[in-house]
Amino acid sequence: MKKILSIIAGVAAVASFSACTKLDVPVESQYVKSNFPTTASDYNALLGTMYSNLSSSYAVNYWRMQELSTDEAIIPARDGNFDDGGQYRQLHYHSWTFDHPNVIGVWQWGFSGINTCNRLLSVVSTSPSSDATKKAATAEIRAMRALYYYFMMDLYGNVPIITNFPVSTPPATQQRSKVFSFIESELKDVLQTLPSKTSNASTNTLQYGKPTKGMVFALLAKMYLNAEVYTGAARYQDVVSMCDSVQNNKNYTLDAKYRDIFLPTNGPQINETIFAIPYDQQIPGNQFTRFGFFFYLAQAYGMNVNLSIAMSTTPEFYKRFNVPNDFRTKTWLVGPQYYPDGNGGFTSQPVYYPGTTTQVVITPDLILVPGKPMDLGNTIASQSEGVRSIKYYPDPNIIQSTRLNGNDVPVFRLADVYLMKAEAELRGAAVTTANGELQTPLLLVNKLRTRAGADQATSIDLPGLLDERARELSWEGWRRNDLIRFGQFEVEYKLPNDVLTMNKDVTRRLYPIPSTELKTNPNLVQNTGY
């Protein structure tokens, strides 16, 4: 959405590094005493680079590493089309190598963000601004750097910790547990300086897409939920504490309509969003409609652009959307297709394949062509295989030149906080009271079912909780994280006529350090199994 443009107006002010190993780039800045950042608008322009970098890959390459490696999303080839060198099937079968384009690109994206934050800290530290302004900017930058580090720790595990700018010595790999402790310390240190979500719409608009206390609490909850994976030590009671800290701010509430959270018009008015990445049709990154919609439905949804027919979900994942009356089931396109009614539902007017009177019918099964690796063929029937997502509802203002969505993408929201707390309690944490109610796992799950119009659960256990996370958080970038925590990342769902087999080695729970980084930095140590 265009609201982000005010944040990144000064993106071109200074250049940043593309990876942590580019150590010989000269330090350049056009800041002198007369134009050094002093005002709020100066700082917005200065800090814009760390946000523009974040949006550039989060909703495409980063998302693909988190989702295409699971049962939640798949990009099959169609007579060789959309194969793109096999990179998508390598993610599906866990057969990636250290020169996979996403392995390289996302590492460079993450450390470009980290180096950008370090550069900004060096600029702010010598700014003539007031101590309060500098302190606020410093906290904002360090929180964003911690977020980048969380993404890198989650994907790659053992990564360098870089806090200085410029970098004079090639940084060494650090143990994942040490990276965890660094992120935790950084977040706790800046917590009190960060703003809180308020009841003032104008204030929340200014804060939107930036770190707040709520973001810190949510990120710490996510870290503690996965602490046993990251460090070997469980911290489930800390999960509950962080989730309750989010809820202590009464300005976070569930939105009445699930659909509203993901519309092209979403933004700071969404009550449950804790941290989101803003997009509009000009900002690279959000391509869910381009890749995940269905080409033959574009005109029915008011779009006149060329879209892919490739990305869908697997039959096994879609089977989890089996709760009666659950609106979240309507975020998927399957079966006979009808024109949308504009309110998240459908009319009785069928959508036909172009030039025919045959109604578009999307089938859930993915039936591979015998002998071809993860290839469905390219007939009309095979193009129509695979349930498509419209969770990030198709943006009618999408334009041909970019094919980008205007939907902002939530990273943390209150619904996830409820589910994290429920899971921590199921794993042994004490049940606590928040907002005047004793929040048992069943109560928290049923809050989300009530919002979705779904039948209430009568009981909940850990397998059921994982399914609830699938229904509530599908395509939000958390499936790999969840499956690893539940010990199910290596579960294989064979497609008909499949000639390939998943690599089930548990070392695949971490991605490798890219070949490009190992070649330029001798202090990096490759992850086990690569």
C-alpha positions in Angstrom: 0.0 0.0 0.0 1.2 3.5 -0.7 1.5 4.3 3.0 5.0 2.7 2.9 6.3 5.3 0.5 6.6 7.9 3.3 8.9 5.4 5.2 11.2 4.7 2.3 11.4 8.1 0.7 15.1 8.3 1.4 16.1 4.8 0.3 18.7 6.2 -2.1 20.5 8.3 0.5 23.3 5.8 1.1 24.3 2.4 -0.3 24.4 -0.9 1.7 26.3 -4.1 1.4 24.7 -7.2 -0.2 26.3 -9.8 2.0 28.3 -10.1 5.1 31.5 -11.1 3.2 31.8 -7.9 1.1 34.3 -6.3 3.4 36.3 -4.2 1.0 33.5 -1.8 0.0 34.6 1.8 0.7 32.5 3.6 3.3 30.7 6.5 1.6 28.2 9.0 2.9 26.8 12.2 1.6 26.0 13.4 5.2 27.8 16.5 6.3 27.1 18.8 9.2 24.6 20.9 7.2 22.4 17.9 6.3 22.9 15.4 9.1 19.6 13.8 10.2 18.0 15.8 13.0 14.3 15.8 12.4 11.7 13.0 12.4 11.4 13.2 8.7 15.2 13.1 8.3 15.3 9.9 10.3 12.4 8.3 8.4 14.3 8.9 5.2 17.5 7.6 6.7 16.0 4.4 8.1 14.0 3.6 5.0 16.7 1.4 3.6 16.3 -1.3 6.3 12.6 -1.5 5.5 12.9 -1.5 1.7 15.4 -4.3 2.0 13.0 -6.2 4.2 10.1 -6.0 1.8 12.3 -6.9 -1.3 12.5 -10.6 -0.5 10.3 -11.4 2.4 7.1 -12.3 0.5 8.9 -14.2 -2.3 12.3 -15.8 -1.8 12.2 -15.9 2.0 8.6 -17.1 1.9 9.5 -19.9 -0.6 12.2 -21.3 1.7 9.8 -21.4 4.6 6.8 -22.8 2.6 7.9 -24.7 -0.5 10.0 -26.9 1.7 6.7 -28.1 3.4 3.3 -29.5 2.4 1.8 -26.1 2.5 2.9 -24.8 -0.9 4.2 -26.3 -4.1 5.2 -25.0 -7.6 5.0 -28.0 -9.9 6.3 -27.9 -13.5 3.9 -28.1 -16.4 5.6 -29.6 -19.4 8.8 -28.1 -18.2 7.3 -24.6 -17.7 7.8 -23.1 -14.2 10.6 -25.6 -13.5 13.2 -22.8 -13.4 16.2 -25.1 -13.2 14.5 -27.4 -10.7 14.8 -24.9 -7.8 11.2 -25.4 -6.6 11.3 -29.2 -6.7 14.6 -29.1 -4.8 12.9 -27.2 -2.0 10.0 -29.7 -2.1 12.2 -32.8 -1.9 14.7 -31.2 0.5 17.4 -31.8 -2.2 18.8 -28.3 -2.2 22.6 -27.6 -2.3 24.7 -24.8 -1.1 24.4 -23.1 -4.5 20.6 -23.1 -4.7 19.5 -19.6 -5.8 17.3 -19.1 -2.8 19.9 -20.3 -0.3 22.3 -17.7 -1.7 19.8 -15.0 -2.3 18.1 -15.1 1.1 21.5 -15.2 2.9 22.5 -12.1 1.0 19.1 -10.4 1.7 19.4 -11.1 5.4 22.9 -9.9 5.8 22.3 -7.0 3.6 19.6 -6.0 6.1 22.0 -6.6 9.0 24.8 -4.6 7.5 22.4 -1.8 6.6 21.3 -1.7 10.2 24.9 -1.6 11.4 25.6 1.3 9.0 22.6 3.2 10.2 23.7 2.7 13.8 27.1 4.2 12.9 25.4 7.3 11.3 23.0 7.8 14.2 25.7 7.5 16.8 27.4 10.7 15.5 24.2 12.6 14.7 23.8 16.0 16.3 20.2 15.2 17.2 18.8 15.2 20.8 19.6 12.3 23.0 16.0 11.2 23.0 15.8 11.2 19.2 19.0 9.3 18.8 17.9 6.8 21.5 14.6 6.1 19.8 16.2 5.7 16.4 18.9 3.4 17.8 16.3 1.2 19.5 14.3 1.0 16.2 17.4 0.0 14.2 18.6 -2.6 16.8 15.1 -4.2 16.9 15.1 -4.5 13.1 18.5 -6.0 13.2 17.3 -8.5 15.7 14.4 -9.4 13.4 16.8 -10.0 10.5 19.0 -12.1 12.8 16.0 -14.2 13.8 15.2 -15.0 10.2 18.9 -16.0 9.6 19.1 -18.0 12.7 15.9 -19.9 11.9 17.0 -20.7 8.4 20.7 -21.2 8.6 21.3 -21.8 12.3 25.0 -21.0 12.8 25.6 -17.6 11.4 28.1 -14.8 12.1 27.2 -12.0 14.6 28.2 -8.7 13.1 27.6 -5.5 15.1 30.2 -3.1 13.7 30.5 -1.0 10.5 32.5 -1.2 8.4 33.6 -4.8 8.9 37.4 -5.2 8.9 37.8 -8.9 9.5 35.8 -11.7 7.9 33.3 -12.8 10.6 33.3 -16.3 12.0 30.4 -18.6 12.3 28.7 -18.6 15.7 26.7 -21.4 17.4 23.0 -21.1 17.0 22.5 -20.9 20.8 24.9 -17.9 20.9 23.0 -16.2 18.1 19.8 -16.9 20.1 21.2 -15.3 23.2 22.4 -12.2 21.2 18.9 -11.7 19.7 17.3 -12.1 23.1 19.6 -9.6 24.7 19.2 -7.1 22.0 15.4 -7.2 22.1 15.3 -7.0 25.9 17.7 -4.1 25.9 15.6 -1.9 23.5 12.2 -3.0 24.7 11.4 0.0 27.0 12.5 2.5 24.4 10.2 1.3 21.7 6.6 2.7 21.4 3.4 0.8 22.2 0.4 0.4 20.1 -2.1 3.1 21.1 -5.8 3.8 20.6 -4.8 6.8 18.4 -5.2 6.0 14.7 -2.7 8.7 13.6 -0.1 7.4 16.0 -0.6 3.8 14.9 -0.3 4.8 11.2 3.1 6.4 12.0 4.2 3.3 13.8 2.9 0.8 11.3 5.5 -1.5 9.8 8.0 -0.5 12.5 9.1 -2.2 15.7 7.0 -1.8 18.8 6.9 -3.3 22.2 4.3 -5.7 20.9 6.6 -6.9 18.1 9.4 -7.6 20.6 7.1 -9.6 22.8 5.8 -11.6 19.8 9.3 -12.2 18.5 10.5 -13.4 21.9 7.4 -15.6 22.2 8.3 -17.2 18.8 11.9 -17.7 19.9 11.0 -19.2 23.2 8.4 -21.5 21.5 11.2 -22.9 19.4 14.0 -22.6 22.1 14.3 -26.4 22.3 15.1 -26.5 18.6 17.4 -23.5 18.7 19.3 -24.1 22.0 18.3 -27.5 23.3 16.4 -26.0 26.3 12.6 -25.7 26.5 11.2 -22.3 27.7 7.5 -22.7 27.4 6.6 -20.7 30.5 8.5 -17.8 28.9 6.3 -18.2 25.9 3.2 -17.7 28.0 4.7 -14.7 29.7 5.5 -13.0 26.4 2.0 -13.8 25.0 0.4 -12.3 28.0 2.7 -9.2 27.6 1.2 -8.7 24.2 -2.3 -9.1 25.5 -1.7 -6.6 28.3 -2.0 -4.0 25.6 -5.8 -3.9 25.1 -5.3 -2.2 21.7 -4.6 -5.6 20.2 -7.9 -7.3 19.5 -9.1 -9.9 17.0 -10.6 -8.3 13.9 -14.3 -9.3 13.3 -13.6 -10.6 9.8 -10.8 -12.9 9.0 -10.8 -11.8 5.3 -10.1 -8.1 6.3 -6.6 -9.0 7.6 -5.3 -9.9 4.2 -7.2 -7.6 1.8 -5.4 -5.2 -0.6 -6.8 -2.4 1.6 -5.3 -3.8 4.8 -3.0 -1.6 6.9 -2.8 0.1 10.3 -6.5 -0.2 10.9 -6.2 -4.0 11.4 -6.5 -4.4 15.1 -4.6 -7.7 15.5 -1.6 -6.9 13.4 1.5 -6.6 15.6 4.1 -6.2 12.8 3.5 -6.3 9.1 5.5 -5.6 5.9 3.7 -2.9 3.8 3.4 -3.4 0.0 1.9 -1.6 -2.9 1.9 -2.3 -6.7 5.3 -0.6 -7.1 7.2 -2.2 -4.2 9.0 -5.4 -5.1 8.1 -8.4 -3.0 4.5 -9.4 -2.8 3.7 -11.6 -5.7 1.1 -14.0 -4.2 -1.5 -13.1 -6.9 1.1 -13.4 -9.7 2.3 -16.9 -8.7 -0.5 -18.3 -6.5 -3.7 -17.3 -8.2 -5.2 -19.0 -11.3 -4.7 -17.6 -14.7 -8.2 -18.4 -16.0 -9.9 -16.5 -13.2 -8.1 -13.2 -13.6 -10.7 -11.5 -15.7 -13.5 -12.7 -13.4 -11.7 -11.0 -10.5 -11.4 -7.7 -12.5 -7.7 -8.1 -13.5 -6.3 -7.9 -17.0 -2.8 -9.1 -16.5 -0.7 -12.2 -17.3 -0.6 -14.4 -14.3 1.0 -17.8 -13.5 -0.9 -21.0 -13.2 1.7 -22.7 -11.1 1.6 -22.4 -7.3 -0.9 -24.3 -5.2 -1.1 -26.3 -2.0 -0.9 -30.1 -1.6 -3.9 -32.3 -1.3 -2.8 -33.4 2.2 -2.5 -29.8 3.5 -5.9 -28.8 2.1 -7.5 -31.8 3.9 -7.0 -30.0 7.2 -9.6 -27.4 6.2 -12.4 -29.8 7.3 -14.1 -27.9 10.1 -17.8 -27.2 9.4 -18.7 -23.6 8.7 -15.1 -22.4 8.8 -14.7 -19.3 6.7 -11.0 -19.9 6.4 -11.9 -22.7 3.9 -13.0 -20.0 1.6 -9.5 -18.7 1.3 -8.9 -21.6 -1.1 -10.1 -22.0 -4.7 -11.3 -25.6 -5.4 -14.1 -27.2 -7.3 -16.4 -25.4 -9.8 -15.6 -21.7 -10.0 -18.0 -18.7 -9.8 -17.7 -15.0 -10.1 -16.8 -13.3 -6.7 -19.5 -11.2 -5.0 -17.0 -8.7 -3.7 -17.6 -9.6 -0.1 -15.4 -12.7 0.2 -18.1 -15.0 -1.2 -19.3 -16.0 -4.7 -22.3 -15.4 -7.0 -24.1 -18.1 -9.0 -22.5 -17.0 -12.3 -20.0 -19.6 -13.5 -16.6 -18.8 -14.8 -15.8 -20.4 -18.1 -12.5 -21.3 -19.7 -11.8 -18.7 -22.5 -13.8 -19.3 -25.7 -15.8 -22.2 -24.2 -18.9 -22.9 -22.2 -17.0 -25.2 -20.0 -16.9 -24.1 -16.3 -13.5 -23.7 -14.7 -13.1 -26.5 -12.2 -10.1 -26.7 -9.9 -9.2 -30.2 -8.6 -7.2 -30.8 -5.4 -5.1 -33.7 -6.7 -1.6 -33.2 -8.2 -1.2 -36.1 -10.6 2.4 -36.1 -12.1 3.2 -37.2 -15.6 5.0 -40.6 -15.4 8.7 -40.3 -15.7 8.8 -36.5 -15.3 10.1 -35.0 -12.1 7.3 -33.0 -10.3 5.7 -32.2 -13.7 1.9 -32.2 -14.1 1.8 -31.7 -17.9 0.3 -28.7 -19.6 -3.2 -29.6 -20.6 -6.2 -27.5 -19.5 -7.0 -30.3 -17.1 -3.6 -30.5 -15.6 -3.4 -26.7 -15.4 -6.5 -26.9 -13.2 -4.9 -29.3 -10.8 -4.0 -27.9 -7.4 -6.0 -25.9 -4.8 -5.1 -22.2 -5.2 -5.0 -19.6 -2.4 -6.8 -16.3 -2.3 -6.0 -15.6 1.3 -4.1 -12.5 0.1 -7.2 -11.5 -1.8 -6.5 -10.7 -5.5 -5.8 -7.0 -5.9 -8.0 -5.6 -8.7 -5.5 -2.7 -9.1 -2.7 -5.1 -10.0 -0.9 -3.7 -13.1 0.7 -5.4 -16.0 4.1 -3.9 -15.7 4.8 -5.2 -12.1 2.1 -7.8 -11.4 2.5 -7.0 -7.7 0.0 -7.0 -4.9 -0.9 -4.1 -2.7 -1.7 -6.5 0.2 0.5 -5.9 3.3 1.9 -9.2 4.7 1.6 -9.8 8.5 4.6 -11.2 10.2 3.2 -11.3 13.8 -0.5 -11.0 14.7 -2.6 -11.7 17.8 -4.1 -14.9 16.4 -0.6 -16.4 16.4 0.0 -15.2 19.9 -3.1 -17.1 21.0 -1.9 -20.3 19.3 1.6 -19.9 20.7 0.2 -19.6 24.2 -2.1 -22.6 23.7 0.7 -24.7 22.5 3.1 -23.7 25.3 0.4 -24.7 27.8 -0.2 -28.0 26.1 3.5 -28.6 26.3 3.5 -28.1 30.1 3.4 -24.4 30.9 1.1 -23.2 33.6 -2.3 -21.9 32.4 -2.5 -18.1 33.1 -5.2 -15.5 33.2 -5.2 -12.6 30.7 -7.9 -10.0 30.0 -9.8 -11.4 33.0 -10.2 -14.9 31.7 -8.4 -18.2 32.4 -6.9 -18.9 29.0 -6.8 -22.6 28.5 -5.7 -24.0 25.2 -9.2 -24.9 24.3 -10.5 -21.4 25.0 -7.8 -19.8 22.9 -8.4 -22.1 19.9 -12.1 -21.5 20.1 -11.6 -17.7 20.1 -10.2 -18.1 16.6 -12.9 -20.6 15.5 -15.6 -18.2 16.7 -14.1 -15.4 14.6 -14.0 -17.8 11.6 -17.6 -18.9 12.1 -16.4 -22.5 12.6 -17.8 -25.1 14.8 -16.3 -25.1 18.3 -13.7 -27.6 19.3 -14.6 -29.8 22.2 -11.0 -30.8 23.0 -7.5 -29.9 21.8 -4.2 -31.8 21.9 -0.8 -31.1 20.2 -1.7 -32.7 16.9 -4.9 -30.8 16.8 -3.1 -27.6 17.7 -0.7 -28.1 14.7 -3.8 -28.4 12.5 -5.3 -25.3 13.9 -2.1 -23.4 13.1 -2.4 -24.7 9.6 -5.9 -23.4 9.2 -5.3 -20.0 10.8 -1.8 -19.2 9.6 -1.6 -20.8 6.1 0.7 -19.1 3.7 2.0 -16.7 6.4 5.5 -18.2 6.4 5.4 -20.3 9.6 4.9 -23.9 8.3 8.5 -25.0 8.2 9.1 -23.5 11.6 6.1 -25.4 12.9 6.8 -28.8 11.3 10.4 -28.8 12.6 9.2 -28.0 16.2 6.7 -30.9 15.9 9.2 -33.3 14.4 7.3 -33.6 11.2 9.5 -31.7 8.7 10.6 -35.0 7.2 7.2 -36.5 6.6 6.7 -37.2 2.9 3.4 -37.0 1.0 4.0 -38.9 -2.2 2.3 -37.5 -5.3 0.9 -40.0 -7.9 3.5 -41.2 -10.4 6.3 -39.5 -8.4 9.8 -40.6 -9.5 11.6 -38.6 -6.8 12.0 -39.2 -3.1 12.4 -36.7 -0.3 15.7 -36.4 1.5 14.6 -37.2 5.1 18.0 -36.4 6.7 17.3 -34.2 9.8 20.3 -32.1 8.9 17.9 -30.5 6.3 16.2 -28.7 9.1 19.0 -26.1 8.5 19.9 -24.7 5.1 23.5 -24.7 4.1 25.8 -21.7 4.2 26.0 -20.6 0.6 28.9 -21.6 -1.6 29.5 -17.9 -2.5 30.1 -17.1 1.1 32.4 -20.0 1.8 34.5 -19.0 -1.1 35.1 -15.5 0.1 35.1 -16.0 3.9 37.4 -18.8 5.3 36.1 -18.2 8.8 32.6 -19.6 8.0 32.0 -23.3 8.9 29.5 -25.2 6.9 26.4 -26.7 8.6 26.5 -30.5 9.3 25.3 -32.6 6.4 26.4 -30.4 3.5 
